[in-house]
Amino acid sequence: MGQVVKIQPQRTVAAPPAGEFFKQLDALQNFVANLGTGSDRRMHTEYTEQFQLDDRTLEALYVENWVAGAIVDSVPDDMTREWRAFDASQADPAKLEQFIQFETDMDVVSKFNEALKWARLYGGAGIILGLDEAQAGAPDEPLDIERLGEGCLTHLTVIDCTRLQALPDWTQLDPTKPGFGEPEYYTLPNAATFKIHRSRVLPFYGLKLPFYQKQRGRHAYWGASVLRRVMESLIAKDLAMAGAANLVTESSVDVIKYKGLTNFLLQPGGEEKIQTRFALAKLLKSVNNVMLLDEDESFEQHTQAFSGLSDMLKEFKGEVSGAARIPVTRLYGVAASGLNATGEGDMDNYHDTVRQDQTTDYNPNLRILDKVMQRSLWGSEVKDWGYKWLPLTQESDSEKATAQQARSARDIAYLGAGVVDEHIVAQQLYEDGTYTNITPEYLEELKKAVEEANKAEALLPAAPAAEDPAQPAEDRLALD
């Protein structure tokens, strides 16, 4: 383990000498147009950390505001929806099936989904590896995977950063060691004596922060909630929607003119009589579609038009969608609007973003977890395994049939050319899930049959070379 020392998170900037000022020479200035000068209103604009959301506010947003909840949940749900497929053509099929079953028993998919959801909500979360202490040592010791054997992994526990707190007083300062700039230990708020080493925690982050901002954050050494970046747009959208709802209630207003109304209200019981009088008139109008008025009364109905309101609300929704990096069709569950609009381009870009998040957020943790699970199953690691993330888009029946036909033609061509044998093709069909009745036992028997057939073919005498009919007879005799 590298050097671990106490750090000082404060950062200072040297002040200029007395009587001098910092000069900025690369800005656009136009004194005639007041651009870049003290009279330019834009020069008085600055960005600050405006939305410091506490945990209770975040929880209220997640539970009560369905758009905020969808922003938090959509990406983790899509990242784990199809999960991964193992590329283990050289591995034992029985071992592969055993590993997949162990992954299911450990509930890995739902644990990764839950951890990333709380990370996006609060700013961070971790999956604690539940390891056999007899093999892995105490929780505060660095984890040595080489020491782990069968049965070492017992469970996985998800804890968000409001409970799993980093110890900010000690950090890894050796840049040649893993975890540079990260805390060495985590603890629980109500268990001051409990410490767990970072090598036993699979970390997940929400909005990743610069180093010094990460240090001074409410949850030190974690990230920030993804809702911070969308909060301004979300508030504007909610205010617009609430304002539109209020406008709808006032879209039609009945106005009745009553002579001497003010004097009548000043009389004893006048207010109650007026309310009773016009409540009855409103009731008669709603039942019989008739308004009964005195000869000194008049009735008018004022209506409001809402032209452009729908377009304005769409703009606010698009603003939230862009801030969240989630397409409108996915975030709001509505079809794309406009001439020839399908939303496929937006969803393709979104799926590329999800694939990138799978690579950057899930892959590092899965590399560690896969090693631990393999050692927990068999006491050693399997070196020739790999996996790929499955596509997020669902193929139609016609697209599936076309793809299967193309793969079938490819396999027939490669079999005829001797590039692959029957076992390799069957193995690929098994991994793709094309036929459910292909079992590991069938693959093993087929492999043996192919090997025996190849051995028998090698023992056969070589066939005589065929004569070339284009070659002259005297040339063939001379060769003999």
C-alpha positions as CSV (number, residue, x, y, z in Angstrom):
1,M,0.0,0.0,0.0
2,G,1.3,3.4,-0.9
3,Q,1.8,6.4,1.3
4,V,-1.3,7.4,3.2
5,V,-1.2,10.8,5.0
6,K,-3.5,13.4,6.3
7,I,-4.5,16.0,3.8
8,Q,-5.6,19.7,3.8
9,P,-8.4,20.2,1.3
10,Q,-8.1,24.0,1.2
11,R,-6.7,25.6,-1.9
12,T,-5.4,29.1,-2.1
13,V,-4.6,31.4,-5.1
14,A,-1.6,33.8,-4.8
15,A,-2.7,37.5,-4.7
16,P,-1.2,40.0,-7.1
17,P,1.4,42.5,-5.8
18,A,0.1,45.6,-4.2
19,G,-1.2,48.2,-6.7
20,E,-1.4,45.7,-9.6
21,F,-4.4,43.8,-11.0
22,F,-4.8,40.6,-13.0
23,K,-5.1,41.5,-16.7
24,Q,-7.2,39.6,-19.2
25,L,-6.0,40.1,-22.7
26,D,-7.9,37.5,-24.7
27,A,-11.5,38.9,-24.3
28,L,-13.5,40.7,-27.0
29,Q,-14.0,44.4,-26.2
30,N,-15.9,47.1,-28.2
31,F,-16.2,50.4,-26.4
32,V,-18.6,51.8,-29.0
33,A,-21.0,48.9,-28.7
34,N,-20.3,48.5,-24.9
35,L,-19.2,44.9,-25.4
36,G,-16.8,43.5,-22.8
37,T,-16.8,46.8,-20.8
38,G,-18.2,47.7,-17.4
39,S,-21.4,48.9,-19.1
40,D,-22.0,45.5,-20.7
41,R,-24.7,43.8,-18.6
42,R,-23.3,40.4,-19.5
43,M,-20.1,41.1,-17.6
44,H,-22.1,41.2,-14.4
45,T,-23.3,37.6,-14.9
46,E,-21.7,34.8,-12.9
47,Y,-22.4,31.1,-12.1
48,T,-22.6,29.9,-8.5
49,E,-23.5,26.6,-6.8
50,Q,-27.1,27.6,-6.5
51,F,-28.9,24.3,-5.9
52,Q,-27.4,22.7,-2.8
53,L,-30.0,20.0,-2.4
54,D,-30.1,18.3,1.0
55,D,-31.0,14.6,1.3
56,R,-34.6,15.2,2.3
57,T,-35.2,17.5,-0.7
58,L,-33.7,14.8,-3.0
59,E,-35.9,12.1,-1.5
60,A,-39.0,14.3,-1.8
61,L,-38.2,15.0,-5.5
62,Y,-37.6,11.3,-6.2
63,V,-40.9,10.2,-4.5
64,E,-43.2,13.1,-5.4
65,N,-42.0,14.4,-8.8
66,W,-42.4,11.7,-11.4
67,V,-40.1,13.4,-13.9
68,A,-37.3,13.6,-11.3
69,G,-37.9,9.9,-10.5
70,A,-37.7,9.0,-14.2
71,I,-34.4,10.9,-14.6
72,V,-32.9,8.9,-11.7
73,D,-34.3,5.5,-12.7
74,S,-34.2,5.5,-16.5
75,V,-30.5,5.1,-17.1
76,P,-29.9,2.4,-14.5
77,D,-32.9,0.5,-15.8
78,D,-31.7,0.6,-19.4
79,M,-28.1,-0.3,-18.4
80,T,-29.3,-3.5,-16.7
81,R,-32.4,-4.3,-18.9
82,E,-30.6,-6.6,-21.4
83,W,-27.4,-7.1,-19.3
84,R,-24.5,-9.0,-20.8
85,A,-23.6,-12.1,-22.8
86,F,-20.5,-14.1,-22.2
87,D,-18.0,-14.8,-25.0
88,A,-16.5,-18.0,-23.7
89,S,-16.1,-20.2,-26.7
90,Q,-13.0,-21.8,-25.3
91,A,-14.5,-22.3,-21.8
92,D,-16.2,-25.3,-20.3
93,P,-20.0,-24.8,-21.0
94,A,-20.9,-26.4,-17.7
95,K,-18.7,-23.9,-15.9
96,L,-20.3,-21.0,-17.8
97,E,-23.8,-22.2,-16.9
98,Q,-22.7,-22.6,-13.3
99,F,-21.3,-19.1,-13.2
100,I,-24.4,-17.5,-14.7
101,Q,-26.5,-19.3,-12.1
102,F,-24.2,-18.0,-9.3
103,E,-24.6,-14.5,-10.7
104,T,-28.3,-14.9,-10.5
105,D,-28.2,-16.3,-6.9
106,M,-26.0,-13.3,-5.9
107,D,-28.7,-11.0,-7.5
108,V,-25.9,-9.1,-9.3
109,V,-28.2,-7.4,-11.8
110,S,-30.6,-5.9,-9.3
111,K,-27.7,-4.9,-7.0
112,F,-25.9,-3.0,-9.8
113,N,-29.3,-1.4,-10.7
114,E,-30.0,-0.3,-7.2
115,A,-26.5,1.0,-6.5
116,L,-26.5,3.2,-9.6
117,K,-30.0,4.6,-8.8
118,W,-28.9,5.7,-5.3
119,A,-25.7,7.1,-6.8
120,R,-27.6,9.2,-9.2
121,L,-30.0,10.3,-6.5
122,Y,-27.6,11.1,-3.7
123,G,-24.3,11.3,-5.5
124,G,-22.7,8.0,-4.6
125,A,-23.3,4.4,-3.4
126,G,-21.3,1.3,-2.9
127,I,-21.7,-2.5,-3.1
128,I,-19.9,-4.1,-0.1
129,L,-18.5,-7.5,-0.9
130,G,-19.7,-9.9,1.8
131,L,-16.6,-12.1,2.2
132,D,-15.6,-15.0,4.4
133,E,-13.4,-13.3,7.0
134,A,-11.3,-16.5,7.5
135,Q,-10.1,-16.2,3.9
136,A,-10.3,-12.4,3.2
137,G,-9.2,-11.1,6.6
138,A,-10.7,-8.3,8.6
139,P,-12.8,-5.7,6.8
140,D,-10.3,-2.9,7.3
141,E,-7.5,-4.9,5.6
142,P,-6.7,-4.5,1.9
143,L,-8.3,-7.3,-0.1
144,D,-5.9,-9.8,-1.6
145,I,-7.9,-11.7,-4.3
146,E,-5.2,-14.3,-4.6
147,R,-6.0,-15.5,-1.1
148,L,-9.7,-16.2,-1.8
149,G,-10.9,-19.7,-2.4
150,E,-14.2,-21.6,-2.8
151,G,-17.1,-20.2,-0.8
152,C,-15.4,-16.9,-0.2
153,L,-18.3,-14.7,-1.4
154,T,-21.5,-15.0,0.7
155,H,-23.6,-11.9,-0.2
156,L,-23.6,-8.3,-1.7
157,T,-24.9,-5.3,0.2
158,V,-25.8,-1.9,-1.4
159,I,-25.4,1.2,0.8
160,D,-25.8,4.8,-0.4
161,C,-23.4,7.6,0.4
162,T,-25.6,9.0,3.1
163,R,-24.7,5.9,5.2
164,L,-21.5,4.8,3.7
165,Q,-19.2,7.7,4.5
166,A,-15.6,8.1,3.4
167,L,-13.0,8.9,6.0
168,P,-11.6,12.2,4.5
169,D,-8.7,12.5,6.9
170,W,-6.7,9.9,5.1
171,T,-6.2,9.4,1.5
172,Q,-3.9,7.7,-1.0
173,L,-1.2,10.2,-2.2
174,D,1.1,7.9,-4.1
175,P,0.2,8.4,-7.8
176,T,1.9,5.1,-8.7
177,K,-0.6,3.1,-6.5
178,P,-4.2,2.2,-7.3
179,G,-6.8,4.6,-5.9
180,F,-4.7,7.8,-6.0
181,G,-6.6,10.7,-4.5
182,E,-9.3,8.4,-3.0
183,P,-10.0,7.6,0.7
184,E,-8.5,4.4,2.0
185,Y,-11.5,3.6,4.3
186,Y,-15.2,4.0,4.6
187,T,-17.3,3.9,7.8
188,L,-20.9,4.0,8.9
189,P,-22.3,7.1,10.8
190,N,-23.5,5.1,13.8
191,A,-20.5,2.8,14.0
192,A,-17.4,4.9,14.6
193,T,-15.3,1.9,15.2
194,F,-16.3,0.1,12.0
195,K,-13.9,0.6,9.0
196,I,-13.9,-1.1,5.7
197,H,-11.1,-0.8,3.2
198,R,-11.9,0.6,-0.2
199,S,-10.8,-2.6,-2.0
200,R,-13.8,-4.3,-0.6
201,V,-16.3,-1.7,-1.9
202,L,-17.5,-1.4,-5.5
203,P,-18.1,2.4,-5.9
204,F,-20.8,4.0,-8.0
205,Y,-21.0,7.7,-8.6
206,G,-23.7,10.1,-9.7
207,L,-22.5,13.4,-11.2
208,K,-18.7,13.2,-11.1
209,L,-17.1,16.3,-9.5
210,P,-13.7,18.0,-9.8
211,F,-11.3,16.9,-7.1
212,Y,-11.5,19.9,-4.8
213,Q,-15.2,20.2,-5.1
214,K,-15.5,16.5,-4.4
215,Q,-13.6,17.1,-1.1
216,R,-15.7,19.9,0.2
217,G,-19.0,18.3,-0.8
218,R,-21.6,17.3,1.7
219,H,-20.8,13.6,1.1
220,A,-17.0,13.9,0.8
221,Y,-15.2,11.9,-1.9
222,W,-18.5,10.9,-3.6
223,G,-20.2,12.8,-6.4
224,A,-23.3,14.9,-6.6
225,S,-26.9,14.1,-7.5
226,V,-27.7,14.2,-11.2
227,L,-30.8,16.3,-10.2
228,R,-28.6,19.3,-9.4
229,R,-27.8,19.7,-13.1
230,V,-31.5,19.6,-14.1
231,M,-33.0,21.4,-11.2
232,E,-33.3,24.8,-12.8
233,S,-34.9,23.4,-15.9
234,L,-37.2,21.2,-13.8
235,I,-38.4,24.1,-11.7
236,A,-39.1,26.2,-14.8
237,K,-41.1,23.3,-16.4
238,D,-43.1,22.6,-13.2
239,L,-44.0,26.3,-12.9
240,A,-45.0,26.4,-16.5
241,M,-47.2,23.4,-16.1
242,A,-48.8,24.7,-12.9
243,G,-49.4,28.1,-14.6
244,A,-51.1,26.3,-17.5
245,A,-53.3,24.4,-15.2
246,N,-54.4,27.6,-13.5
247,L,-55.1,29.1,-16.9
248,V,-57.4,26.2,-17.7
249,T,-59.5,26.8,-14.7
250,E,-60.0,30.4,-15.8
251,S,-60.5,29.7,-19.5
252,S,-64.2,30.6,-19.1
253,V,-65.4,33.2,-16.6
254,D,-69.0,34.2,-16.1
255,V,-69.6,37.9,-15.4
256,I,-73.0,39.0,-14.0
257,K,-73.6,42.7,-13.6
258,Y,-75.9,43.5,-10.6
259,K,-77.2,47.1,-10.0
260,G,-76.4,48.3,-6.5
261,L,-74.3,45.3,-5.6
262,T,-72.0,47.3,-3.3
263,N,-74.9,48.8,-1.3
264,F,-76.6,45.4,-1.1
265,L,-73.4,43.8,0.4
266,L,-73.3,46.4,3.1
267,Q,-76.7,45.4,4.4
268,P,-77.0,42.8,7.2
269,G,-77.0,39.3,5.6
270,G,-76.4,40.8,2.1
271,E,-73.3,38.7,1.4
272,E,-75.1,35.4,2.1
273,K,-78.2,36.4,0.1
274,I,-76.0,37.3,-3.0
275,Q,-74.1,34.0,-2.7
276,T,-77.3,32.1,-2.5
277,R,-78.9,34.0,-5.3
278,F,-76.1,33.5,-7.9
279,A,-75.3,29.9,-6.8
280,L,-78.9,29.1,-7.7
281,A,-78.5,30.9,-11.0
282,K,-75.4,29.0,-11.8
283,L,-77.1,25.7,-10.9
284,L,-80.0,26.4,-13.1
285,K,-77.7,27.3,-16.0
286,S,-75.8,24.0,-15.6
287,V,-78.9,21.9,-15.4
288,N,-81.3,23.5,-17.8
289,N,-78.8,25.6,-19.8
290,V,-80.9,28.7,-18.9
291,M,-79.7,31.8,-17.0
292,L,-82.5,33.6,-15.1
293,L,-81.8,37.2,-14.4
294,D,-83.7,40.3,-13.2
295,E,-84.4,43.1,-15.6
296,D,-81.5,45.2,-14.0
297,E,-79.0,42.3,-14.3
298,S,-76.8,41.3,-17.3
299,F,-74.7,38.2,-18.0
300,E,-71.5,38.0,-20.0
301,Q,-69.0,35.1,-20.5
302,H,-65.3,35.8,-21.1
303,T,-63.1,33.1,-22.6
304,Q,-59.3,32.9,-23.1
305,A,-57.5,31.4,-26.0
306,F,-54.4,29.3,-25.4
307,S,-52.7,29.5,-28.7
308,G,-49.0,28.8,-28.4
309,L,-49.3,27.3,-24.9
310,S,-48.7,23.8,-26.1
311,D,-45.5,24.8,-28.0
312,M,-44.2,26.6,-24.9
313,L,-44.7,23.5,-22.7
314,K,-42.9,21.3,-25.3
315,E,-40.0,23.7,-25.1
316,F,-39.8,23.3,-21.4
317,K,-40.0,19.5,-21.6
318,G,-37.2,19.6,-24.2
319,E,-35.1,21.7,-21.9
320,V,-35.4,19.1,-19.1
321,S,-34.8,16.3,-21.5
322,G,-31.6,17.9,-22.7
323,A,-30.3,18.6,-19.2
324,A,-31.0,15.0,-18.2
325,R,-29.4,13.6,-21.4
326,I,-32.5,11.4,-21.9
327,P,-34.7,11.8,-25.1
328,V,-38.2,13.1,-24.7
329,T,-39.6,9.8,-26.0
330,R,-37.9,7.9,-23.2
331,L,-38.3,10.4,-20.4
332,Y,-41.9,11.3,-20.9
333,G,-43.1,8.2,-22.8
334,V,-44.6,10.1,-25.7
335,A,-44.1,9.5,-29.4
336,A,-42.0,11.9,-31.4
337,S,-43.9,14.7,-33.0
338,G,-43.4,16.5,-36.3
339,L,-43.3,15.6,-40.0
340,N,-41.7,12.2,-40.6
341,A,-40.4,12.2,-37.0
342,T,-39.8,8.8,-35.5
343,G,-37.4,9.5,-32.6
344,E,-35.1,6.7,-33.7
345,G,-32.1,9.0,-34.1
346,D,-32.5,10.4,-30.6
347,M,-32.9,6.9,-29.2
348,D,-29.8,5.7,-31.0
349,N,-27.8,8.5,-29.5
350,Y,-29.2,7.7,-26.1
351,H,-28.3,4.0,-26.4
352,D,-24.8,5.0,-27.3
353,T,-24.7,7.1,-24.1
354,V,-26.0,4.1,-22.1
355,R,-23.4,1.8,-23.7
356,Q,-20.7,4.3,-22.7
357,D,-22.0,4.4,-19.1
358,Q,-21.9,0.6,-19.0
359,T,-18.3,0.7,-20.1
360,T,-17.2,3.4,-17.7
361,D,-19.4,2.7,-14.6
362,Y,-20.0,-1.0,-14.7
363,N,-17.0,-2.6,-16.3
364,P,-14.4,-1.7,-13.6
365,N,-16.6,-3.1,-10.9
366,L,-17.5,-6.2,-12.9
367,R,-13.9,-7.0,-13.5
368,I,-13.3,-7.3,-9.7
369,L,-16.6,-9.0,-9.0
370,D,-16.1,-11.6,-11.7
371,K,-12.7,-12.6,-10.2
372,V,-14.2,-12.9,-6.8
373,M,-17.2,-15.0,-8.0
374,Q,-14.9,-17.3,-10.0
375,R,-12.7,-17.9,-7.0
376,S,-15.8,-18.5,-4.8
377,L,-17.0,-21.1,-7.3
378,W,-13.8,-23.0,-8.2
379,G,-11.0,-21.5,-6.1
380,S,-9.2,-20.0,-9.2
381,E,-9.8,-17.5,-12.0
382,V,-10.8,-18.4,-15.5
383,K,-8.5,-16.5,-17.9
384,D,-10.2,-17.0,-21.3
385,W,-13.5,-15.5,-20.4
386,G,-15.0,-12.2,-21.8
387,Y,-18.4,-10.7,-22.2
388,K,-20.2,-8.1,-24.3
389,W,-23.2,-5.9,-23.6
390,L,-26.3,-7.0,-25.3
391,P,-28.1,-4.5,-27.7
392,L,-30.7,-2.3,-26.1
393,T,-33.0,-2.3,-29.1
394,Q,-35.5,-5.1,-29.7
395,E,-35.5,-6.7,-33.1
396,S,-38.8,-7.3,-34.9
397,D,-39.7,-10.8,-36.0
398,S,-38.8,-10.0,-39.6
399,E,-35.4,-8.5,-38.6
400,K,-34.7,-11.6,-36.5
401,A,-35.5,-13.9,-39.4
402,T,-33.3,-11.9,-41.8
403,A,-30.4,-12.0,-39.4
404,Q,-30.7,-15.7,-38.7
405,Q,-30.8,-16.4,-42.5
406,A,-27.7,-14.4,-43.0
407,R,-25.9,-16.2,-40.1
408,S,-27.1,-19.6,-41.5
409,A,-25.6,-18.8,-44.9
410,R,-22.4,-17.7,-43.3
411,D,-22.1,-20.9,-41.2
412,I,-22.8,-23.1,-44.3
413,A,-20.1,-21.3,-46.3
414,Y,-17.5,-21.6,-43.5
415,L,-18.3,-25.2,-42.9
416,G,-17.9,-26.0,-46.6
417,A,-14.5,-24.1,-46.7
418,G,-13.3,-26.0,-43.6
419,V,-12.8,-22.8,-41.6
420,V,-15.0,-24.1,-38.7
421,D,-16.5,-27.5,-37.7
422,E,-19.9,-28.6,-36.5
423,H,-19.0,-28.1,-32.9
424,I,-18.0,-24.5,-33.3
425,V,-21.3,-23.7,-35.1
426,A,-23.3,-25.5,-32.4
427,Q,-21.4,-23.7,-29.6
428,Q,-22.3,-20.4,-31.2
429,L,-25.9,-21.4,-31.5
430,Y,-25.9,-22.4,-27.8
431,E,-24.4,-19.0,-26.7
432,D,-26.9,-17.1,-28.9
433,G,-29.8,-19.0,-27.5
434,T,-31.0,-20.0,-30.9
435,Y,-32.0,-23.5,-29.8
436,T,-33.0,-24.3,-26.3
437,N,-32.5,-28.0,-26.6
438,I,-28.7,-27.6,-27.2
439,T,-27.2,-28.5,-23.8
440,P,-23.6,-28.6,-22.6
441,E,-23.7,-32.4,-22.6
442,Y,-24.7,-32.4,-26.3
443,L,-21.9,-30.0,-27.1
444,E,-19.4,-32.2,-25.3
445,E,-20.5,-35.3,-27.2
446,L,-20.5,-33.4,-30.5
447,K,-17.0,-32.2,-29.8
448,K,-15.8,-35.8,-29.2
449,A,-17.5,-37.0,-32.4
450,V,-15.9,-34.3,-34.5
451,E,-12.5,-35.1,-33.1
452,E,-12.9,-38.8,-33.8
453,A,-14.1,-38.0,-37.3
454,N,-11.0,-35.8,-37.9
455,K,-8.7,-38.6,-36.6
456,A,-10.3,-41.2,-38.8
457,E,-10.1,-38.9,-41.9
458,A,-6.4,-38.4,-41.1
459,L,-5.7,-42.1,-41.3
460,L,-7.2,-42.5,-44.8
461,P,-4.7,-42.8,-47.7
462,A,-4.4,-39.7,-49.8
463,A,-6.4,-39.8,-53.0
464,P,-4.3,-39.8,-56.3
465,A,-4.0,-36.5,-58.0
466,A,-6.4,-36.1,-60.9
467,E,-4.9,-35.8,-64.4
468,D,-5.1,-32.4,-66.1
469,P,-7.0,-33.0,-69.4
470,A,-5.5,-29.8,-70.8
471,Q,-1.9,-31.2,-70.5
472,P,-0.6,-33.0,-73.7
473,A,-0.2,-36.8,-73.5
474,E,3.5,-36.7,-74.3
475,D,4.1,-34.3,-71.5
476,R,2.3,-36.6,-69.1
477,L,4.5,-39.6,-70.3
478,A,7.6,-37.6,-69.9
479,L,6.6,-36.7,-66.4
480,D,6.1,-40.4,-65.7
